[in-house]
Amino acid sequence: ILHRVAERDGRGPLDSPDAHALASALDDVVDYIEEGADRLVLYGVEAPMEQAQEMTKVLVDATEQVAQALRGLRDDGDLSPYLVEIHRLENEGDRLQRSAMASLFVNGIDPMIVIRWKDIFESLEQAVDACETVAHVLEGIGLKRGRRRRTD
């Protein structure tokens, strides 16, 4: 993502620092998703825990909201509904991660399994957090656009 934005050389609806911040934040989302998927393969997970499935649903919902917000940015629309929902989903992801981590320490689960799932849960939660970072960048861009419209 960063390379594609850099190749555009600042051409487009965003100024260069905003484009770089947005591309970097989006790149982080992708990196954390890849990290989680890599860990599932590396650790030989055949059946995900229920909590991982719930966290993945939150992540999918958050990335869908990011996509909607990006469309809204392109169309110069109101981003706030998407940004609010991303924030809500990030809070839900935090709650799910805490619950998932607590479940690892019940009934004397094998420490190796605890380590594996802890890593996977952290990757999923970091990906959702990265979606919220994208929302913060988009909020800043929206505020700048609002100021520009008032001065035009």
C-alpha positions as CSV (number, residue, x, y, z in Angstrom):
1,I,0.0,0.0,0.0
2,L,2.7,2.4,1.0
3,H,4.5,1.9,-2.3
4,R,1.4,2.5,-4.4
5,V,0.7,5.8,-2.6
6,A,4.3,6.9,-2.9
7,E,4.2,6.1,-6.7
8,R,1.3,8.5,-7.0
9,D,3.7,11.3,-6.0
10,G,1.1,13.3,-4.1
11,R,-1.4,13.4,-6.9
12,G,-5.0,13.0,-5.7
13,P,-7.5,14.3,-3.2
14,L,-5.1,14.0,-0.2
15,D,-2.0,16.0,0.7
16,S,1.1,14.0,0.9
17,P,1.4,13.7,4.8
18,D,-2.3,12.6,5.0
19,A,-1.9,10.1,2.2
20,H,1.2,8.7,3.9
21,A,-0.5,8.5,7.3
22,L,-3.5,6.7,5.8
23,A,-1.4,4.3,3.7
24,S,0.7,3.5,6.7
25,A,-2.3,2.9,8.9
26,L,-3.9,0.7,6.3
27,D,-0.7,-1.2,5.8
28,D,-0.6,-1.9,9.6
29,V,-4.1,-3.4,9.4
30,V,-3.0,-5.8,6.6
31,D,0.2,-6.7,8.4
32,Y,-1.6,-7.7,11.6
33,I,-4.2,-9.7,9.7
34,E,-1.3,-11.5,7.9
35,E,0.5,-12.0,11.2
36,G,-2.6,-13.7,12.7
37,A,-3.1,-15.9,9.7
38,D,0.6,-16.8,9.7
39,R,0.4,-17.8,13.4
40,L,-2.6,-20.0,12.7
41,V,-0.6,-21.9,10.1
42,L,2.7,-21.9,12.1
43,Y,1.0,-23.2,15.2
44,G,-0.9,-25.9,13.2
45,V,-4.4,-24.7,14.4
46,E,-7.0,-27.0,12.9
47,A,-10.1,-25.6,14.7
48,P,-10.2,-22.1,16.0
49,M,-11.4,-21.4,19.5
50,E,-14.9,-19.8,19.7
51,Q,-13.3,-16.6,21.1
52,A,-11.0,-16.4,18.0
53,Q,-14.1,-16.7,15.7
54,E,-15.8,-13.9,17.6
55,M,-12.8,-11.7,17.4
56,T,-12.4,-12.4,13.7
57,K,-16.1,-11.4,13.2
58,V,-15.3,-8.1,14.9
59,L,-12.2,-7.6,12.7
60,V,-14.2,-8.3,9.5
61,D,-16.9,-5.8,10.6
62,A,-14.2,-3.2,11.4
63,T,-12.5,-3.7,8.0
64,E,-15.9,-3.3,6.3
65,Q,-16.4,-0.1,8.2
66,V,-13.0,1.1,7.1
67,A,-13.9,0.3,3.5
68,Q,-17.1,2.2,3.8
69,A,-15.3,5.2,5.3
70,L,-12.7,5.2,2.5
71,R,-15.6,5.3,0.0
72,G,-17.1,8.1,1.9
73,L,-13.7,9.9,1.8
74,R,-13.6,9.5,-1.9
75,D,-17.1,10.7,-2.4
76,D,-16.6,13.6,0.1
77,G,-19.3,12.1,2.4
78,D,-20.0,12.1,6.1
79,L,-17.5,9.7,7.7
80,S,-18.7,10.0,11.3
81,P,-21.1,7.0,11.3
82,Y,-18.3,4.7,10.1
83,L,-15.7,6.1,12.5
84,V,-18.1,5.8,15.5
85,E,-18.8,2.2,14.6
86,I,-15.1,1.4,14.2
87,H,-14.5,2.8,17.7
88,R,-17.3,0.7,19.1
89,L,-15.9,-2.4,17.4
90,E,-12.5,-1.7,18.8
91,N,-14.0,-1.6,22.3
92,E,-15.7,-4.8,21.6
93,G,-12.4,-6.3,20.4
94,D,-10.8,-5.3,23.6
95,R,-13.5,-6.9,25.6
96,L,-13.3,-10.1,23.6
97,Q,-9.6,-10.3,23.9
98,R,-9.7,-9.9,27.7
99,S,-12.4,-12.6,27.9
100,A,-10.4,-14.9,25.5
101,M,-7.2,-14.4,27.5
102,A,-9.0,-15.2,30.8
103,S,-10.4,-18.4,29.2
104,L,-6.9,-19.6,28.6
105,F,-6.2,-19.8,32.3
106,V,-9.2,-21.9,33.2
107,N,-9.0,-25.7,33.7
108,G,-5.3,-26.0,33.5
109,I,-4.8,-25.7,29.8
110,D,-1.4,-26.8,28.5
111,P,1.0,-23.8,28.6
112,M,2.1,-24.3,25.0
113,I,-1.5,-24.0,23.9
114,V,-1.9,-20.9,26.1
115,I,1.2,-19.3,24.4
116,R,-0.1,-20.1,20.9
117,W,-3.6,-18.7,21.5
118,K,-2.3,-15.7,23.4
119,D,-0.2,-14.8,20.3
120,I,-3.2,-15.3,18.0
121,F,-5.6,-13.3,20.1
122,E,-3.0,-10.4,20.3
123,S,-2.6,-10.4,16.5
124,L,-6.4,-10.2,16.0
125,E,-6.8,-7.4,18.6
126,Q,-3.9,-5.5,17.1
127,A,-5.6,-5.7,13.7
128,V,-8.8,-4.2,15.2
129,D,-6.7,-1.5,17.0
130,A,-5.1,-0.7,13.6
131,C,-8.6,-0.2,12.1
132,E,-9.2,2.4,14.8
133,T,-5.9,4.1,13.9
134,V,-7.2,4.3,10.3
135,A,-10.4,5.9,11.7
136,H,-8.3,8.5,13.6
137,V,-6.4,9.4,10.4
138,L,-9.7,9.6,8.5
139,E,-11.1,11.8,11.2
140,G,-8.2,14.2,10.9
141,I,-8.5,14.3,7.2
142,G,-12.3,15.0,7.5
143,L,-11.5,17.9,10.0
144,K,-9.0,19.4,7.5
145,R,-11.5,19.2,4.7
146,G,-14.2,20.8,6.9
147,R,-11.9,23.7,7.7
148,R,-11.0,24.1,4.0
149,R,-14.6,24.3,3.0
150,R,-15.3,27.0,5.5
151,T,-12.4,29.1,4.3
152,D,-13.3,28.7,0.6
